[in-house]
Amino acid sequence: MMKARHYRGLGVAAALACAALAAPAVAGAPWPTPGAAGAQGYRYEVLEHHAGGADGGTRMDFRLASDGKGGLVADIARVWALHGGDWTPVTLDADCLARLHARPGEVAELTLLPMTPESAHLGEAFMSTCAPDEVFTPVTDILNISLIVTSGRFHAETLTRVGQTETIEGFSTRFDRGAMTMAEASDGGEVTLASLDDGEAGVEWKPSPSTLQLTRGTGAAQVNLDGGEHFAFHVTIDRRTGLLVGAKSIYDDVDFNASGPGMPAGPPVKLAIQREVSIVRTAE
């Protein structure tokens, strides 16, 4: 059976990406919009707790570079996967590294913002389909977090006082990466200014539970995943620069029924995963 870590719900990332095309941020937020030009290193980490199975996770060191005009590029330096309690480096072949525009000694260089209509579908135009889940999935979380505070669709820029909450409109989307397809929908949610001081602002972004359908693999190896995800992020922004300080999941629960020719015969297999996501700045 496919590793449980591969069942991560990816739909919201595509929904946010499409929203970014239609609704740029509006000036007036309690931080500069767009963020100042500059670059900062971060470490992303997700730990996945699987009901009835082994835990897993992914760790990624990366750098975000802002051009001061709304453009954002992610340089992926290193990636590790958690197997049997050990963090194992994820390696890619030379052809895939070239397709991911990797610089020497790194894994990928990816344009997150601005998005084109093609890249917003998270297919080849966004990231080569040669990228494994351990590269693609963390980048969707990083993209989510970036868009929460930059896309006017999600109203973070209207928050001026602690406790203020705005409603998020519903959204739906789908994408196709060959061996992985997705369709997802949420009926909305809310965004709240959780904290504010002279140096930093904290935003909580809470979409309502989403319905989510994924297919993984093709032919006899295909697995169909039907269920949903309920998650929320706390994002911290530097008020002087408008750049990301860090982020963490408040909760992230994924539940699926898995079926298909790639699964054992019988009724659908129930999968329940709790994810803990964090992004912290590094000295780099």
Sequence and secondary structure as in RCSB ss.txt:
>XXXX:A:sequence
MMKARHYRGLGVAAALACAALAAPAVAGAPWPTPGAAGAQGYRYEVLEHHAGGADGGTRMDFRLASDGKGGLVAD
IARVWALHGGDWTPVTLDADCLARLHARPGEVAELTLLPMTPESAHLGEAFMSTCAPDEVFTPVTDILNISLIVT
SGRFHAETLTRVGQTETIEGFSTRFDRGAMTMAEASDGGEVTLASLDDGEAGVEWKPSPSTLQLTRGTGAAQVNL
DGGEHFAFHVTIDRRTGLLVGAKSIYDDVDFNASGPGMPAGPPVKLAIQREVSIVRTAE
>XXXX:A:secstr
   GGGG   HHHHHHHHHHHH B  TTSSS SS  EEEEEEEEEEEEEETTS  EEEEEEEEEEEESSS EEEE
EEEEEEEETTEEEE    HHHHHHTT  TT SEEEEEES  TTGGGTSTTTS TTS HHHHHHHHHHHHHHHHTT
BGGG GGG  STT EEEE  EEEEEE SSEEEEEEE  EEEEEEEE SSEEEEEEEE  EEEEEEES GGG EEE
EEEEEEEEEEEEETTT  EEEEEEEEEEEEEEEESTTS SSS EEEEEEEEEEEEE   
